[in-house]
Amino acid sequence: MLIGGFNSDGVVTVNRVVLRQGYGVDDLEERVALLCENVKTWHSETGFIGGFVCLNSGMISNEGSHIGQPVASAMAGREALIITFWRSFEDHEQSHRSPTFQPLFRNVIELCENGNEEIAYTMLWQGKAYSPAEAKAAQRAKTAYTAQAME
């Protein structure tokens, strides 16, 4: 399990933030930090499991993309994802009705060029990397199975 305590029936929410002109990453970090601290403080006992915020680095994987061969994202340093993990969608929705949450949420939305659309997803797969010993064992098993299947 990658996210400790996150069960397969949990919900993942994703907010995409595109910074409005005149705002920078420092503004985003400050406002999102206050918002996330509020969620951890007031909703860790009512369905919040964890989360993270990531910033578009500008790098585009030409090995994992099929949109041509771009070398950089125009959204570098302007686009962030706020990803949270919840016990249920109802728990998430209740957290957003909290009077302590709403003012902080409005402060984040204020800096968004794209408004806000928070999409909820159900988990299909999660996992963490194998340890070096586990990786070697998996490689041996895969090699043996593939050779056996080819016979």
Secondary structure, 3 states (H helix, E strand, C coil): CCCCCCCCCCEEEEEEEEECCCCCHHHHHHHHHHHHHHHHHHHCCCCEEEEEEEECCCCCCCCCCCCCCCCCCCCCCCEEEEEEEECCHHHHHHHHCCCCHHHHHHHHHHCECCCCCEEEEECCCCCCCCCHHHHHHHHHHHHHHHHHHHC
